[in-house]
Amino acid sequence: MDILTLATTAYILSKPFLEKTGEGIARKVGEDIWNLIKMPFIEKGDENVERLAISNQETFTKDLEQQLQHDEEFALQLSELVSKSQNVLSGKFQQNINSHGEIGKQINIQTNSGSIQM
C-alpha cells in the first residue's frame, strides 16, 4: 500500500473514534489506529493532535504522510494494522451451518445486491 493511501485509509478508519460516533467494532478499530497514528505527533511534542485531526484533516494527513515516509517501521506497523482492520470491518467471516432434520426454507445472506425470491 503506498504512503498516501495508507495515511488516508488510516485516518478514515480512525475517524469514528475521533468523532466519538462509532459503535462496537468500528469504534475499537478506530481507537487502535488512532492510538498508533498519534504517537509520532506526541513524540514531537504536539499536544493538540486530536484537534488538528478534526479541524484540519488535510494538514494532519500531510503530516502523517511525512512521518510515514521517514519512519519505515511506523509505516509497516500502520500498514499491518490497517489491513487487519479492513478485514475485520469487511465482515469476511466463515459461517458453517449443520442442519440435522427437515428444513423448509433457509436463507443465509452475507451480502446482497438484488432481489431475493423464495
N, C-alpha and C positions, 0 to 999 in steps of 0.2 A: 504494500500500500504506500503510495507516495506521501510525502510530508504534508502537502496541502489537504489532501483527502483525509489523512489521519487526524490532523488538527481540527478540521471542520466536523468530522464524524464524532470525535471525542467530545467536542463542545455540544453538539446536538444531543448526544446520549446523556450528557450530564445536566442538560437544561432543566428537565423536570425536577431534579433535586434543587437546583438554584432557585427556581420559581416556587418551590415547595407545593407544587400541584400534582406531582407524581404519586402513584399508588403502588403498593406492593413491590413487585419485582423491578418495575421501571424505576422506582424511587431508589432501591438498593443499588441497581446498576449505575444510575446517575451519581449516587453518593460515592461509590467506589472509584469511578472515573474522575469525579471532581477532586477527591482526596489525592489522587495521583497527579492530575494536571496542575493543581495549585502549588505543589511543593516547590518547583523552581522559583516561582514568584515569591513565596515566603522566604526561601533561602536568600533571595536578593534583597529582602527587607521590605517588600511591598505588603503592607498590612490590609489594604483595601482591595484584595483580589476579587472578592465576590461583587463588590460594587462596580469595578471595572468590567467584569464579565457580563454583568446585567445591563449596565448603562452604555457600554461601548463595545459591542460584540466584534466589530471589525478590528479595532486596535488590539483587543485581547487575543483574537485568533492570530493576528500577525505576530504578536509577541510570542505566542505559543509555538508558531511555526519556527521562529528563530531559535527557541530553546530546543526544539526537536532536531533542527539541523546541526546544532553544536554539541548535542549530547546523544550519542548513538544508543547508549544503554537505556536512557529515558525513552527514546523513540521505540526501542524494542519492547520495553515493558508496556508502554501505552498501546502499541500495536497488538500485542497479545491480549491485553485486557479488552480492547475494543472488539477484536474478533470473537472472543469468548462471549462478550455481552451481546453482540449481534445474534449469535446462535441462540442464546437464552431468550432474547426478546422475539426472535422469529418463530419460536414455538416448534422447532423441529424435534419433536419428541416421538418416540416409538410407542405405539399402543398395541398390545396383544389382547385379543378377546377370545376366550374359550367359552363356547356355549354347549351345555350338556342338557339337551331336552329340545322341545319343539319351540321354534321361534316363528312367529307370524311375520312380522316385519321388523327389520332392524336397520338403522342407518347411523353411521358414524362419519362425521364431517370434520376435517381439519381446516380446509379452506373450500370456498365455493365461489365459482364465477358462472352464474347461470341459474336456471330454474331446476327444481327437483320435483319429479312426479313419482308417486307411488301408486 
